[in-house]
Amino acid sequence: MRLYDFKVYKYSYIYRFKGCLIITNAFMLKNKAIFFRIFIVFAFLVMPVFLMAQKKDRKKDRNKYQTVSEQDLINYSTLSAPEAVINHATGWARQNNGAWYSMKNEIPFSDQKANKNNTGVRKLGYDNFIQLEMRSLTINNKQYNVLIKKYRDGAYEFPVLKEDWKGFNSLDFYVFPSIKLFKILPDSVTFNEAYAVDLNVLTRGTIKNYTHKNWKSILVEQAEQTHLGEQINGFDLIIAVFPIKNNGKEVCRFRLIKSFDNNYLRSIYTAPNHREELFRSEFYEVKYYVFKNFIQAAKDNYVKVTPATGTGDTFHNYYNWGILKYRVGDYIKAIEYFQKAIALHPDTKDFMPFAYLGNAQSKLHRYSDAIGSYDRALEINPDNVMQYSNWVRNYFNRGVAKYYLGDMKGACKDWNKALELGFGPAHDYIVEYCNKKEK
């Protein structure tokens, strides 16, 4: 926008100047000598003023551009890949006769069994989904999660006549503070007691026929604008959860309830005496472990940080800040925080700070530094079997750094070691880059 304003402003001066030329053109036809003298005086008096004004405006615009660039350097917004998905659930609805009726990935209408009409909008059921996704989104160091519901949708070409139904897929998204995950799935869950959590969403939206649109960019842009106060959100989402244990079987019923950003409505939906009412007529049901894993995967990616002040900061706080900056692509800051963490605890028995540091350095093409960081990481054996696969990746990543430095022999050696230790993706690199050389 600033570049566009500058161009318009600059050309407006040229337009006025050309206007003067048109006026003086008529005079020139009458008296060339007088015209020439007037033109010289005009150029002598006016042009310096014009050039000074233009120079001033350029300088002003350049300062604005520099400010925007500095802001852009720290204003990273990244939408992660899906952290967890739910692809299958049973939708239940109480029929008008009091009986319950179920369908796969679809909540039936209350007259589903009695009404045999299955055309047009009734193909969609009362509600349906193709997939539920949980992603993370970081805006200006603020951690959000995004619940995405992809579903079957459609529209009539002639709505009044309800004719020519065209089906397509749409999605709804809800961006909410990541801290709410710990309300949806608390550390201690009481079975056979329903509860509801308002997500206090930052923003929500619907993208029709999303397969033909760059929906991720639309989502991130809307979230950024709302985060910065450029858009106002008037909506909310309530997640109703009902974990049930019966005869050794554990299931979880849940509902996604669209609401408004209104405290009175929140109080009604989340009131203890109203929670079970939320499941009186319809809900989705999955195995409890499916729902738990869906939320837990997102919780595991939440990074707990406190403002880094430089005084009293701990190893873990610097390390977590490094992870957060790494995830959003701010590799310069990530390196700074990882190095601060390591400086506070150089004898750490955790290889991950060195592994992350190596990756951040590689992202910035600092491959020699990265190799040194991977070396340090590989010197520390993992004390947790769950971290073994991450530790092995240091061999693979070090091989990549060596490859870019032209050390093909060292790269192939590391990739072979990674494959030997169980890191399967190294096989393709060995076939592509190492075996060819041997041939």
TIPA-658084 format. One line per 4 residues: number of its first residue (from 1); their letters; for each residue x, y, z of C-alpha. Coordinates in Angstrom, 2 decimals. Layout:
% TIPA-658084
NUM	a	X:Y:Z; ...
% end
This chain:
% TIPA-658084
1	mrly	0.00:0.00:0.00; 2.75:2.47:0.83; 4.48:1.87:-2.48; 1.20:2.48:-4.32
5	dfkv	0.61:5.77:-2.47; 4.10:6.94:-3.32; 3.57:6.29:-7.02; 0.27:8.14:-7.13
9	ykys	1.77:11.07:-5.24; 4.79:11.25:-7.52; 2.78:11.09:-10.72; 0.41:13.83:-9.52
13	yiyr	3.33:16.28:-9.62; 4.20:15.21:-13.14; 0.58:15.66:-14.18; 0.52:19.25:-12.88
17	fkgc	3.83:19.94:-14.58; 2.46:18.62:-17.88; -0.55:20.87:-17.44; 1.76:23.87:-17.30
21	liit	3.44:22.66:-20.49; 0.10:22.52:-22.27; -0.73:26.12:-21.30; 2.69:27.40:-22.32
25	nafm	2.45:25.46:-25.56; -0.23:27.80:-26.86; 1.87:30.79:-25.92; 4.86:29.30:-27.70
29	lknk	3.03:29.38:-30.99; 2.71:33.17:-30.74; 6.13:34.12:-29.58; 8.92:31.60:-29.36
33	aiff	11.45:33.99:-27.81; 9.10:35.06:-25.00; 8.13:31.47:-24.40; 11.73:30.42:-24.11
37	rifi	12.50:33.13:-21.53; 9.39:32.32:-19.48; 10.20:28.64:-19.56; 13.75:29.24:-18.31
41	vfaf	12.48:31.42:-15.42; 9.79:28.86:-14.59; 12.26:26.00:-14.57; 14.75:27.97:-12.48
45	lvmp	12.20:28.96:-9.82; 9.85:25.99:-9.69; 11.97:22.93:-10.41; 14.16:23.17:-7.25
49	vflm	11.03:23.34:-5.12; 9.56:20.37:-6.96; 12.72:18.31:-6.62; 13.10:19.12:-2.91
53	aqkk	9.49:18.14:-2.24; 9.90:14.94:-4.18; 13.14:14.10:-2.34; 11.48:14.78:1.00
57	drkk	8.54:12.53:0.12; 10.89:9.76:-1.01; 12.79:9.98:2.25; 9.56:9.93:4.24
61	drnk	8.24:6.96:2.30; 11.56:5.13:2.67; 11.40:5.56:6.44; 7.89:4.13:6.47
65	yqtv	9.00:1.19:4.38; 11.90:0.49:6.72; 9.53:0.51:9.69; 7.20:-1.94:7.99
69	seqd	10.13:-4.20:7.12; 11.28:-4.26:10.74; 7.77:-5.19:11.83; 7.58:-7.91:9.23
73	liny	10.75:-9.46:10.60; 9.05:-10.15:13.91; 5.46:-10.61:12.72; 5.56:-14.30:11.86
77	stls	2.29:-16.19:11.55; 2.50:-19.87:10.77; -0.21:-22.50:10.45; 1.07:-25.97:11.28
81	apea	0.29:-29.20:9.54; -2.50:-31.21:11.21; -1.38:-32.24:14.69; -4.26:-34.67:15.05
85	vinh	-7.35:-35.71:13.09; -10.61:-37.51:13.66; -11.86:-39.27:10.54; -14.60:-41.47:11.94
89	atgw	-17.36:-40.93:14.48; -20.91:-42.09:15.02; -23.56:-39.39:14.90; -26.62:-39.93:17.08
93	arqn	-30.00:-38.14:17.05; -33.16:-38.71:19.06; -36.05:-39.31:16.69; -39.46:-37.76:17.07
97	ngaw	-40.76:-41.04:18.50; -38.11:-41.01:21.25; -35.86:-43.70:19.72; -32.20:-43.05:18.87
101	ysmk	-30.87:-43.31:15.32; -27.23:-43.26:14.24; -25.22:-42.66:11.09; -21.51:-42.66:10.24
105	neip	-19.92:-39.18:10.45; -23.37:-37.64:10.35; -25.98:-36.56:12.88; -29.37:-37.56:11.41
109	fsdq	-32.43:-35.36:11.30; -34.95:-35.96:14.06; -37.28:-37.48:11.41; -34.54:-39.34:9.57
113	kank	-36.12:-42.75:9.96; -39.65:-41.67:9.10; -38.82:-39.31:6.23; -37.41:-41.20:3.29
117	nntg	-36.56:-38.05:1.33; -32.80:-38.10:0.87; -32.34:-35.46:-1.80; -30.87:-31.98:-1.81
121	vrkl	-30.00:-30.52:1.55; -31.24:-33.63:3.35; -28.24:-35.48:1.93; -26.14:-33.56:4.44
125	gydn	-28.00:-34.66:7.54; -28.57:-32.34:10.50; -24.78:-32.14:10.71; -21.87:-34.02:9.17
129	fiql	-18.11:-34.00:8.87; -15.49:-35.54:6.62; -12.59:-34.78:8.93; -11.85:-32.86:12.10
133	emrs	-8.37:-31.36:12.26; -6.42:-29.70:15.03; -3.62:-27.35:13.98; -1.55:-24.74:15.76
137	ltin	-1.16:-21.11:14.75; 1.34:-18.64:16.21; 0.82:-14.89:15.79; 3.32:-12.46:17.36
141	nkqy	4.43:-15.06:19.94; 0.79:-15.75:20.88; -0.09:-19.44:20.64; -3.43:-20.40:19.16
145	nvli	-4.96:-23.64:18.00; -7.26:-24.04:15.04; -10.10:-26.54:15.05; -11.06:-27.25:11.44
149	kkyr	-14.20:-29.10:10.46; -14.34:-30.27:6.84; -17.78:-31.37:5.76; -20.11:-32.15:2.88
153	dgay	-22.00:-29.08:1.73; -23.95:-27.84:-1.25; -26.45:-25.35:-2.63; -29.46:-25.22:-4.90
157	efpv	-29.00:-23.41:-8.19; -32.63:-22.32:-7.77; -33.09:-22.01:-3.99; -36.76:-20.95:-4.04
161	lked	-37.74:-23.93:-6.15; -35.18:-26.18:-4.42; -33.95:-27.48:-7.74; -30.57:-28.43:-9.21
165	wkgf	-28.65:-29.32:-6.09; -24.87:-28.93:-6.46; -22.72:-30.68:-3.88; -19.28:-29.52:-2.75
169	nsld	-17.08:-29.60:0.34; -16.72:-26.72:2.79; -14.89:-26.11:6.03; -15.44:-24.19:9.25
173	fyvf	-12.47:-22.99:11.29; -12.22:-21.79:14.87; -9.06:-20.08:16.12; -8.78:-20.14:19.91
177	psik	-6.10:-19.63:22.60; -4.05:-22.80:23.05; -4.40:-22.61:26.82; -8.04:-23.69:26.34
181	lfki	-6.82:-27.17:25.40; -6.16:-27.80:29.08; -9.83:-27.11:29.81; -11.05:-29.40:27.05
185	lpds	-8.85:-32.22:28.30; -7.84:-31.64:31.92; -5.14:-33.76:33.50; -7.77:-35.54:35.56
189	vtfn	-10.97:-36.48:33.73; -14.05:-37.62:35.62; -16.05:-40.18:33.69; -19.84:-40.09:33.42
193	eaya	-19.93:-36.34:34.03; -20.54:-33.97:31.15; -18.84:-30.60:30.93; -18.65:-27.74:28.46
197	vdln	-15.85:-25.35:27.59; -16.18:-22.02:25.82; -13.19:-21.56:23.54; -13.25:-17.76:23.59
201	vltr	-12.40:-17.90:19.90; -10.24:-15.24:18.34; -12.10:-15.66:15.07; -14.17:-18.16:13.16
205	gtik	-15.05:-18.53:9.51; -16.57:-20.67:6.80; -14.90:-21.32:3.45; -17.30:-22.72:0.88
209	nyth	-15.96:-25.14:-1.71; -12.55:-24.86:-0.09; -10.81:-27.32:-2.40; -10.68:-24.61:-5.09
213	knwk	-9.34:-21.88:-2.80; -6.14:-21.09:-0.93; -8.00:-21.60:2.32; -4.92:-21.66:4.56
217	silv	-3.94:-18.13:3.53; -7.52:-16.94:4.02; -7.58:-18.45:7.50; -4.24:-16.97:8.57
221	eqae	-5.04:-13.53:7.16; -8.37:-13.37:8.99; -6.75:-14.50:12.24; -3.99:-11.88:11.89
225	qthl	-6.44:-9.08:11.21; -8.55:-10.01:14.22; -5.47:-10.39:16.42; -4.35:-6.88:15.41
229	geqi	-7.82:-5.43:15.99; -8.51:-4.76:12.31; -11.53:-7.10:12.39; -14.07:-7.70:15.12
233	ngfd	-15.18:-11.18:16.07; -18.67:-11.64:17.42; -18.75:-15.43:17.60; -17.74:-18.20:19.95
237	liia	-17.65:-21.99:20.02; -18.67:-24.22:22.90; -17.25:-27.74:23.05; -19.47:-30.05:25.08
241	vfpi	-17.71:-33.23:26.28; -19.21:-36.29:27.92; -16.67:-39.07:28.73; -18.49:-42.29:29.60
245	knng	-17.21:-45.51:31.16; -19.61:-48.45:31.18; -18.84:-52.15:31.59; -15.18:-51.57:30.91
249	kevc	-15.82:-49.61:27.71; -14.74:-45.99:27.42; -16.35:-43.67:24.90; -16.60:-39.92:24.53
253	rfrl	-19.57:-37.97:23.29; -18.98:-34.46:22.05; -20.68:-31.55:20.35; -19.45:-28.40:18.63
257	iksf	-21.96:-25.68:19.46; -21.80:-22.42:17.53; -22.53:-19.44:19.74; -21.98:-15.71:20.03
261	dnny	-19.40:-13.74:21.96; -21.81:-13.19:24.81; -21.16:-13.87:28.51; -24.80:-14.67:29.21
265	lrsi	-24.86:-17.40:26.55; -21.56:-18.78:27.83; -22.95:-19.02:31.34; -26.00:-20.96:30.11
269	ytap	-24.04:-23.46:28.05; -21.39:-24.10:30.70; -23.69:-24.11:33.75; -23.31:-27.41:35.71
273	nhre	-27.05:-28.03:35.76; -27.32:-27.60:31.99; -24.42:-29.70:30.75; -26.20:-33.03:30.37
277	elfr	-29.04:-31.25:28.57; -26.58:-30.57:25.78; -26.63:-34.29:24.96; -30.40:-34.87:25.14
281	sefy	-31.07:-34.76:21.41; -27.85:-35.21:19.37; -24.10:-35.77:19.61; -21.08:-37.46:18.05
285	evky	-19.47:-40.44:19.73; -15.95:-41.90:19.43; -13.76:-44.18:21.50; -12.44:-42.19:24.42
289	yvfk	-8.82:-42.70:23.44; -9.57:-41.19:19.99; -10.87:-37.96:21.52; -8.12:-37.91:24.13
293	nfiq	-5.37:-38.34:21.54; -6.97:-35.64:19.38; -6.62:-33.03:22.11; -3.47:-34.42:23.77
297	aakd	-1.47:-34.17:20.54; -2.20:-30.44:20.45; -1.43:-30.06:24.16; 1.94:-31.72:23.66
301	nyvk	2.88:-29.04:21.13; 2.01:-26.17:23.46; 5.14:-24.37:24.62; 4.95:-22.85:28.07
305	vtpa	6.93:-19.61:28.15; 7.23:-16.54:30.34; 8.57:-13.18:29.09; 12.34:-13.40:28.66
309	tgtg	13.68:-10.46:30.66; 17.36:-11.41:30.74; 17.37:-11.62:34.53; 16.21:-14.70:36.35
313	dtfh	15.43:-16.59:33.15; 15.84:-20.34:33.36; 17.31:-22.87:30.98; 13.85:-24.24:30.19
317	nyyn	12.34:-20.82:29.52; 15.07:-19.90:27.03; 14.80:-23.35:25.47; 11.01:-23.05:25.11
321	wgil	11.35:-19.60:23.59; 13.80:-21.09:21.12; 11.28:-23.77:20.15; 8.53:-21.19:19.74
325	kyrv	10.69:-18.96:17.54; 11.87:-21.96:15.53; 8.30:-23.04:14.82; 7.34:-19.64:13.44
329	gdyi	10.44:-19.45:11.25; 12.32:-16.78:13.21; 15.57:-18.73:13.10; 17.80:-15.83:14.11
333	kaie	15.93:-15.42:17.41; 15.68:-19.18:17.82; 19.47:-19.49:17.65; 19.83:-16.68:20.17
337	yfqk	17.52:-18.37:22.69; 19.01:-21.85:22.23; 22.49:-20.44:22.77; 21.33:-18.62:25.92
341	aial	19.83:-21.84:27.25; 23.02:-23.77:26.54; 25.13:-21.02:28.14; 23.11:-21.38:31.35
345	hpdt	23.48:-25.16:31.36; 26.39:-26.20:29.11; 26.56:-29.67:30.67; 22.91:-30.46:29.99
349	kdfm	22.09:-34.11:29.45; 19.34:-33.14:27.01; 20.51:-33.31:23.38; 17.46:-31.45:22.02
353	pfay	18.75:-27.85:22.49; 21.78:-28.75:20.34; 19.58:-30.55:17.80; 17.24:-27.58:17.47
357	lgna	20.20:-25.22:17.31; 21.70:-27.25:14.45; 18.43:-27.19:12.53; 18.04:-23.43:12.96
361	qskl	21.60:-22.87:11.78; 21.00:-25.10:8.76; 17.88:-23.11:7.89; 20.11:-20.05:7.64
365	hrys	22.71:-21.98:5.57; 25.24:-21.88:8.40; 26.17:-25.48:7.75; 29.56:-25.53:9.47
369	daig	27.99:-24.23:12.68; 25.15:-26.72:12.28; 27.56:-29.65:12.04; 29.17:-28.56:15.31
373	sydr	25.74:-28.45:16.99; 24.81:-31.89:15.66; 28.14:-33.22:16.92; 27.27:-31.98:20.42
377	alei	23.81:-33.50:20.19; 25.17:-36.89:19.17; 27.61:-36.88:22.09; 24.62:-37.01:24.47
381	npdn	22.84:-40.35:24.52; 19.08:-40.06:25.05; 17.97:-40.99:28.56; 14.40:-41.53:27.37
385	vmqy	13.60:-44.27:24.87; 10.87:-42.05:23.40; 13.55:-39.57:22.33; 15.67:-42.15:20.50
389	snwv	14.14:-41.47:17.07; 14.79:-37.74:17.50; 18.39:-38.44:18.48; 18.98:-40.60:15.37
393	rnyf	17.76:-37.77:13.14; 20.87:-35.82:14.08; 22.89:-38.20:11.93; 20.58:-37.60:9.00
397	nrgv	20.50:-33.80:9.47; 24.27:-33.65:9.86; 24.53:-35.55:6.58; 22.38:-32.91:4.89
401	akyy	24.67:-30.14:6.20; 27.73:-32.00:4.94; 26.10:-32.46:1.55; 25.66:-28.71:1.15
405	lgdm	29.29:-28.17:2.08; 30.33:-30.56:-0.68; 31.36:-33.37:1.67; 29.51:-36.15:-0.15
409	kgac	31.51:-38.91:1.53; 30.66:-37.58:4.99; 27.03:-37.07:4.02; 26.63:-40.64:2.79
413	kdwn	28.35:-41.97:5.89; 25.88:-40.13:8.15; 22.86:-41.17:6.09; 23.95:-44.80:6.19
417	kale	24.38:-44.55:9.96; 20.91:-43.03:10.29; 19.43:-45.86:8.21; 21.34:-48.44:10.23
421	lgfg	19.79:-47.01:13.41; 16.28:-47.18:12.00; 15.64:-43.83:10.29; 13.90:-45.05:7.13
425	pahd	13.80:-41.79:5.09; 17.61:-41.91:4.82; 17.24:-44.79:2.35; 15.95:-42.54:-0.44
429	yive	18.86:-40.14:0.00; 21.37:-42.97:-0.15; 19.82:-44.31:-3.35; 19.57:-40.85:-4.92
433	ycnk	22.92:-39.37:-4.00; 25.29:-42.07:-2.77; 24.72:-45.11:-4.94; 24.92:-43.04:-8.13
437	kek	28.43:-41.94:-7.26; 29.48:-45.50:-6.56; 28.21:-46.54:-10.01
% end
